[in-house]
Amino acid sequence: MKINENFLNLKDSYLFATVGKKTTAFKNAHPDKDVIRLSIGDVTLPLAPIVIDAMHAAVEELAHRESFKGYGPDQYCYGYEKLIESIKGSYSRKGVELKSSEVFISDGAKSDLGNILDLFSSDNTVLIPDPVYPAYLDVNVMAGRKVIFADATAANGFLPMPDENVHADIIYLCSPNNPTGAVYTREQLKQWVDYANRRDALILFDAAYEYFVNDSHLCRSIFEVEGARTCAVEICSYSKTAGFTGVRCGYTVVPEELMRGGTSLNRLWARRQSTKFNGVSYVTQMGAAAVFTEEGEKQIRENLGYYRKNAEMISACLDELGIWYTGGKNSPYIWMQCPDGMDSWEFFDYLLENANVVGTPGSGFGRNGEGFFRLTAFGSEENTREACRRIKQLLKK
Ligand code: MLT
């Protein structure tokens, strides 16, 4: 038998696994140190009370023969109508109308970002911004696809734009961006949409951080842009919006008009999902369905406000130190320049050893991330305050 040799082209371990391993090694060597993790974007606040109530009620339903549920409804690939309706409601408030058949429930954005590639030939060329969420690159390397990069640098505000001289079939965009926190304007997204429609390319739009967008003139969904329904799939998650990193739930929108190779991608995705996926648990779906209710939105916005304050705290700390950074405004990530010309991993070690604070090296997100460093606002307020105090003490001149 032969293995998929493309796996041999991957780096030894996934970025956050490497960060985790280094952190654990440091903790084992220094058990007395209080290490603060502001690295992986993992939430720390508990689920909103309305979500907990909905999950409890769902568990109770499963406890009785009359209300018990087995597999989810196959009409929408095991997504419950209640959840799909609430997602449609959230889109409707952004001015985007969706059909139920266009919303697919998943166990999170990361799975769908990789799984959707089942639909496309491995001959396609993939365009990935650099730096960006590392899973986009790894899932394509695993499939042996040709990957090219769109440079995101301080010069273009970390928001690369389409290049007419470059041919791409699949384009990954993430806005608000992980890791840089940069957010495309409507006009910029329109240029990407026009480019993709002209070239018969497909945009995979990762909107996992859309609930962090504060400025009303910025888009929260690619479908707010005219023309996107014929060239884009949007992938979204409850992880950062509602603290579901451990619960696992997301959704992917595949418009019915979206055709490639003369075939409906909506139909192909439905076929793929009904074959390879048996849906998300009933309890999880009912918890998620509570998120976009009126009360649910109020409660999750309180949690998002808490993380936003952490982002402000980190930004103020860097302002005081005179360190250049982006993000932190419409995003839970702060993307800072490493001080004193250190490279990303050098600064990672320096900060871990001297302030016992863990962040994510920018170079792990791509070549253009070298010399940068990402801090997350998803920690607790106390830890964020303490981390800022230590960073200030360490880096003040
Ligand atoms: C991150 O830290 O970039 C994210 O938490 C990773 C993820 O969402 O999988």
Boltz pocket constraint, residues with backbone or C-beta under 6 A from the ligand:
constraints:
  - pocket:
      binder: B
      contacts: [[A, 39], [A, 40], [A, 41], [A, 42], [A, 110], [A, 133], [A, 178]]
      max_distance: 6.0
